[in-house]
Amino acid sequence: MNISRYSLLFLLTIANISAHALTSENADTLVREPAVVPFVRLGVDVSSIARSLVEPEVQQFELSIDSELIRNWFFTLEGGISRVNSQQEDFTYNSQGYFFKAGADYNLLGRPHALQNDLVILGLRYAYGGLSHEAPEFFIANPYWGDTTDELAPGNYHQQWIEFVGGVKTELFKNLFLSWTLRTRVRLNDWGNTELEPYYIGGFGHGRRKAPLVVQYSVLYRFGL
Amino acid sequence: MKLYTSPFNSLLPHPAMLIVGLILLMHSCLNEEVCEDVATVPVRIGFYQMEAEEEDPQILAIDSLTVFGVGNDSIIYQNRFNVSRIELPLNSAIDSCAFVFVLPSHEPGLLPAADTVWFHYRILPNLISMECGFVSFYELNTITHTRYNIDSLSIETPSITNTQDEHIKIFPFISADDR
């Protein structure tokens, strides 16, 4: 259900852009795209803040950096840290993790105007995440055989995944961008302490989801070089 | 302040779209699971028979079925009729448990016989959500059984999680014609 909603949202946006781009093409005729201007763009994921309002036990901080090294190809590095601290009546769970992603985005819009820096992107990332987690105490209800209380010692967990990215970045003010991207993540493999599946893997999402689909919002600032 | 006004600024992302997206984000983060539905993760067992003209096993409805755990006084299924699928709770405190299956005899005139089925598994605690807490998932290793009325069984899905998969097929000696 969520997947179809997100897909519809994305398609509607693409349709809007395409329609507007067509009319713009008629109005302005450009014969040559401007040269690539060296820059780096630093971004902060702001959707993590909204997420922590819904589930305050889970916190994540993510930064991104990208640069247009080849015309319409934006090479991107993303990384961050995550933390889960939950002390409930019937369990305690803690985790600290980190993650990084490397990949590239392709700009579908091209560069119809020298001062036009808006992007419609499709991209791909390789991602790796590691974390340490523990459950010092947890309770499992079992009405037939009897309830149990147990603990799981601290252990490390690692995961690799591939991330498909689609979305937009628009320049609100000079050098200040706002972006939203629709992302789906496909787990490649995991290793380490798999006795307890992580509740939340930084940069990926809830551990038991096979291919989570998420919307990510970022605020970015571009620095000229 | 702004040097160039892009036509896309009015569209990407449109404030209304941003709000809709945020609502969707919030919605996707909200836990839709009902804790009662995920509190216990049972092993799901189906009864089947092989028929000569069919390649795949055929579902078998069992009459007079009684099932209870070894060492537990509480009966899970008592003299149930027309049963083709059952759900049994594994013991989350130890890595094995056994159940007694009382099935109608395949020999006419004989009383029902009791078979014992032993489950050996790995316990995998799983934090479902902050609201629902931990439940046990399981990874089935082996299953052994007596052969009074159970001819054979097979592990179809060794991973027991909160999906609706059928994990085990049991093939009793009885057939639909014997009922």
Boltz contact constraints between the chains, C-beta under 6 A:
constraints:
  - contact:
      token1: [A, 2]
      token2: [B, 28]
      max_distance: 6.0
  - contact:
      token1: [A, 5]
      token2: [B, 24]
      max_distance: 6.0
  - contact:
      token1: [A, 16]
      token2: [B, 11]
      max_distance: 6.0
  - contact:
      token1: [A, 20]
      token2: [B, 7]
      max_distance: 6.0
  - contact:
      token1: [A, 24]
      token2: [B, 7]
      max_distance: 6.0
  - contact:
      token1: [A, 47]
      token2: [B, 25]
      max_distance: 6.0
  - contact:
      token1: [A, 50]
      token2: [B, 25]
      max_distance: 6.0
  - contact:
      token1: [A, 51]
      token2: [B, 29]
      max_distance: 6.0
  - contact:
      token1: [A, 54]
      token2: [B, 26]
      max_distance: 6.0
  - contact:
      token1: [A, 54]
      token2: [B, 29]
      max_distance: 6.0
  - contact:
      token1: [A, 57]
      token2: [B, 130]
      max_distance: 6.0
  - contact:
      token1: [A, 86]
      token2: [B, 130]
      max_distance: 6.0
  - contact:
      token1: [A, 90]
      token2: [B, 133]
      max_distance: 6.0
  - contact:
      token1: [A, 91]
      token2: [B, 133]
      max_distance: 6.0
  - contact:
      token1: [A, 91]
      token2: [B, 134]
      max_distance: 6.0
  - contact:
      token1: [A, 93]
      token2: [B, 127]
      max_distance: 6.0
  - contact:
      token1: [A, 115]
      token2: [B, 4]
      max_distance: 6.0
  - contact:
      token1: [A, 116]
      token2: [B, 6]
      max_distance: 6.0
  - contact:
      token1: [A, 118]
      token2: [B, 6]
      max_distance: 6.0
  - contact:
      token1: [A, 118]
      token2: [B, 8]
      max_distance: 6.0
  - contact:
      token1: [A, 138]
      token2: [B, 134]
      max_distance: 6.0
  - contact:
      token1: [A, 140]
      token2: [B, 92]
      max_distance: 6.0
  - contact:
      token1: [A, 140]
      token2: [B, 134]
      max_distance: 6.0
  - contact:
      token1: [A, 140]
      token2: [B, 136]
      max_distance: 6.0
  - contact:
      token1: [A, 141]
      token2: [B, 39]
      max_distance: 6.0
  - contact:
      token1: [A, 142]
      token2: [B, 92]
      max_distance: 6.0
  - contact:
      token1: [A, 144]
      token2: [B, 89]
      max_distance: 6.0
  - contact:
      token1: [A, 145]
      token2: [B, 91]
      max_distance: 6.0
  - contact:
      token1: [A, 148]
      token2: [B, 92]
      max_distance: 6.0
  - contact:
      token1: [A, 148]
      token2: [B, 93]
      max_distance: 6.0
  - contact:
      token1: [A, 168]
      token2: [B, 12]
      max_distance: 6.0
  - contact:
      token1: [A, 170]
      token2: [B, 8]
      max_distance: 6.0
  - contact:
      token1: [A, 170]
      token2: [B, 9]
      max_distance: 6.0
  - contact:
      token1: [A, 170]
      token2: [B, 12]
      max_distance: 6.0
  - contact:
      token1: [A, 173]
      token2: [B, 2]
      max_distance: 6.0
  - contact:
      token1: [A, 174]
      token2: [B, 3]
      max_distance: 6.0
  - contact:
      token1: [A, 180]
      token2: [B, 13]
      max_distance: 6.0
  - contact:
      token1: [A, 180]
      token2: [B, 21]
      max_distance: 6.0
  - contact:
      token1: [A, 196]
      token2: [B, 125]
      max_distance: 6.0
  - contact:
      token1: [A, 197]
      token2: [B, 126]
      max_distance: 6.0
  - contact:
      token1: [A, 199]
      token2: [B, 127]
      max_distance: 6.0
  - contact:
      token1: [A, 215]
      token2: [B, 21]
      max_distance: 6.0
  - contact:
      token1: [A, 215]
      token2: [B, 25]
      max_distance: 6.0
